[in-house]
């Protein structure tokens, strides 16, 4: 489609047109890559948060059982990924 549109132009403007389309595609790919990296980062942050919560839960259980009061810590809610 892009090449067909370029063929209807003057040779010098056709080359410019193709260069502009190529540059636009490159920019689009860079934006897509950045968005994917951001999603990956967010996923890693969520995993880190879940690990911190698990460690905190384990510490709470250990401290309550060593206190000998017989009560168990309530389980924390897991983060939901939307």
C-alpha positions as CSV (number, residue, x, y, z in Angstrom):
1,X,0.0,0.0,0.0
2,X,2.8,2.4,0.9
3,X,4.7,1.6,-2.2
4,X,1.6,2.0,-4.4
5,X,1.1,5.5,-2.9
6,X,4.8,6.3,-3.5
7,X,4.5,5.3,-7.2
8,X,1.9,8.0,-7.8
9,X,4.4,10.7,-6.8
10,X,7.4,12.3,-8.4
11,X,10.6,10.3,-8.0
12,X,12.2,12.7,-5.5
13,X,9.0,13.1,-3.5
14,X,8.4,9.3,-3.6
15,X,11.8,8.7,-2.0
16,X,11.0,11.3,0.7
17,X,7.6,9.7,1.2
18,X,9.1,6.3,1.7
19,X,11.7,7.6,4.1
20,X,9.0,9.3,6.2
21,X,6.9,6.1,6.2
22,X,10.0,4.1,7.3
23,X,10.8,6.6,10.0
24,X,7.2,6.4,11.3
25,X,7.4,2.6,11.4
26,X,10.6,2.8,13.3
27,X,9.1,5.2,15.8
28,X,6.1,3.0,16.2
29,X,8.3,-0.1,16.9
30,X,10.3,1.9,19.5
31,X,7.1,2.9,21.2
32,X,5.8,-0.7,21.2
33,X,9.1,-1.9,22.7
34,X,9.0,0.8,25.4
35,X,5.4,-0.2,26.3
36,X,6.4,-3.9,26.5
37,X,9.4,-3.0,28.7
38,X,7.1,-1.0,31.0
39,X,4.7,-3.9,31.3
40,X,7.6,-6.2,32.1
41,X,8.8,-3.7,34.8
42,X,5.3,-3.5,36.3
43,X,5.1,-7.3,36.4
44,X,8.5,-7.5,38.1
45,X,7.4,-4.8,40.7
46,X,4.3,-6.8,41.4
47,X,6.3,-10.0,41.9
48,X,8.6,-8.1,44.2
49,X,5.7,-6.8,46.2
50,X,4.3,-10.3,46.5
51,X,7.6,-11.6,47.8
52,X,7.8,-8.8,50.4
53,X,4.3,-9.7,51.6
54,X,5.2,-13.4,51.8
55,X,8.3,-12.6,53.8
56,X,6.3,-10.3,56.1
57,X,3.7,-13.0,56.6
58,X,6.4,-15.6,57.4
59,X,7.9,-13.2,60.0
60,X,4.5,-12.5,61.6
61,X,3.8,-16.2,61.9
62,X,7.2,-16.9,63.4
63,X,6.9,-14.1,66.0
64,X,3.3,-15.1,67.0
65,X,4.2,-18.7,67.3
66,X,7.4,-17.9,69.4
67,X,5.2,-15.7,71.6
68,X,3.3,-18.8,72.5
69,X,-0.1,-17.1,72.5
70,X,-1.6,-19.7,70.1
71,X,-3.0,-17.1,67.7
72,X,-2.2,-17.3,64.0
73,X,-1.6,-14.3,61.8
74,X,-4.4,-13.8,59.3
75,X,-3.2,-14.4,55.7
76,X,-2.6,-11.2,53.7
77,X,-4.5,-10.6,50.5
78,X,-2.6,-11.3,47.4
79,X,-2.2,-8.3,44.9
80,X,-4.5,-8.6,42.0
81,X,-3.2,-7.9,38.5
82,X,-5.6,-6.0,36.4
